[in-house]
Amino acid sequence: MKHKLILFFSVTFLLIACSGKTNTSLQHISPNGKVKINIEGKRSTSVESWKVDMNVKAYGFEEGKLSFEIYSDDISNDNVSFEWEDEFHCKIIFRQSDGEERTFQLIASPKQLQMAEI
């Protein structure tokens, strides 16, 4: 009986872990249309962290990329926000499952393209 119970919980856990999203993407274009932000997330199971690639294409620059991990149920407009301070500065905020926020500063102008976590 004990082995059947362990097997039942193991199978249940695996079904739950495999039933969520494992790939997602989100796109945002700046208000002036000059900056395109693509966010792609991947994970093996729904209980793991997301491996995120944030790609930015702006003006004449080559596409820039920043990679990191985030702990969240999903990556969507529900937990990612884009706050444009002006035409060239944007804060990208990821809200994790535990309520913590990770903030990235993007500077995208005709003269420079920079992005970093702050």
C-alpha positions as CSV (number, residue, x, y, z in Angstrom):
1,M,0.0,0.0,0.0
2,K,2.8,2.4,0.9
3,H,4.5,1.9,-2.5
4,K,1.2,2.6,-4.3
5,L,0.7,5.8,-2.4
6,I,4.3,7.0,-3.3
7,L,3.8,6.0,-6.9
8,F,0.4,7.9,-7.0
9,F,2.0,11.1,-5.6
10,S,5.0,10.8,-7.9
11,V,2.8,10.5,-11.0
12,T,0.5,13.3,-9.8
13,F,3.5,15.6,-9.2
14,L,4.9,14.8,-12.7
15,L,1.5,15.5,-14.3
16,I,1.2,18.9,-12.6
17,A,4.8,19.8,-13.4
18,C,4.4,19.0,-17.0
19,S,1.0,20.6,-17.5
20,G,2.1,24.3,-17.4
21,K,3.6,26.5,-20.1
22,T,7.2,25.8,-20.9
23,N,7.7,28.4,-23.7
24,T,6.4,31.9,-23.9
25,S,7.1,35.2,-25.6
26,L,6.1,38.8,-25.2
27,Q,6.7,41.8,-27.6
28,H,6.6,45.5,-26.8
29,I,7.1,48.5,-29.2
30,S,8.0,51.9,-27.9
31,P,5.4,54.7,-28.2
32,N,7.5,56.4,-30.9
33,G,7.8,53.0,-32.8
34,K,11.7,53.1,-32.9
35,V,12.3,50.5,-30.2
36,K,11.2,46.8,-30.3
37,I,11.6,44.6,-27.2
38,N,11.2,40.9,-27.6
39,I,11.1,38.7,-24.4
40,E,11.3,35.0,-24.8
41,G,11.1,32.5,-21.9
42,K,11.8,28.8,-21.8
43,R,11.9,26.2,-19.1
44,S,11.8,22.4,-19.0
45,T,8.8,22.0,-16.5
46,S,6.3,24.4,-15.1
47,V,7.9,24.3,-11.6
48,E,11.3,25.6,-12.8
49,S,12.5,29.2,-13.3
50,W,12.2,30.8,-16.7
51,K,15.4,31.2,-18.7
52,V,14.7,34.6,-20.3
53,D,16.2,36.3,-23.3
54,M,15.3,40.0,-23.6
55,N,16.2,41.3,-27.1
56,V,16.1,44.9,-28.1
57,K,16.3,46.3,-31.6
58,A,16.5,50.1,-31.7
59,Y,17.4,52.6,-34.4
60,G,20.4,51.5,-36.5
61,F,22.0,49.4,-33.8
62,E,22.6,45.6,-33.9
63,E,20.1,43.8,-31.8
64,G,21.1,43.7,-28.1
65,K,20.4,40.8,-25.8
66,L,20.3,40.3,-22.0
67,S,19.7,36.9,-20.5
68,F,18.6,36.1,-17.0
69,E,16.3,33.8,-14.9
70,I,13.0,34.7,-13.3
71,Y,10.7,32.8,-10.9
72,S,7.1,33.3,-12.1
73,D,4.1,31.3,-13.2
74,D,4.1,33.0,-16.5
75,I,5.7,35.9,-18.5
76,S,2.9,38.1,-19.8
77,N,1.4,41.6,-19.6
78,D,0.1,40.6,-16.2
79,N,3.5,40.5,-14.6
80,V,5.8,42.5,-17.0
81,S,5.4,46.2,-17.4
82,F,7.1,48.8,-19.6
83,E,7.3,52.3,-18.1
84,W,8.6,54.9,-20.6
85,E,10.0,57.9,-18.7
86,D,10.6,59.7,-22.0
87,E,11.2,58.9,-25.6
88,F,14.6,57.2,-24.8
89,H,14.3,55.7,-21.3
90,C,12.2,52.7,-20.3
91,K,12.0,50.7,-17.1
92,I,11.1,47.1,-17.7
93,I,9.7,45.5,-14.5
94,F,9.2,41.7,-13.9
95,R,7.1,40.7,-10.9
96,Q,8.0,37.3,-9.7
97,S,5.8,34.7,-8.0
98,D,7.1,35.7,-4.5
99,G,6.1,39.4,-5.1
100,E,9.7,40.6,-5.6
101,E,10.3,42.8,-8.6
102,R,13.3,42.8,-11.0
103,T,13.8,46.1,-12.8
104,F,15.8,46.7,-16.0
105,Q,16.7,50.1,-17.3
106,L,16.8,50.5,-21.1
107,I,18.3,53.5,-22.8
108,A,17.6,53.5,-26.5
109,S,18.4,56.6,-28.6
110,P,19.9,57.3,-32.0
111,K,23.3,57.6,-30.2
112,Q,23.3,54.7,-27.7
113,L,21.7,51.4,-26.8
114,Q,22.2,50.2,-23.2
115,M,20.3,47.8,-21.0
116,A,21.1,46.6,-17.5
117,E,19.4,45.4,-14.3
118,I,19.1,48.1,-11.7
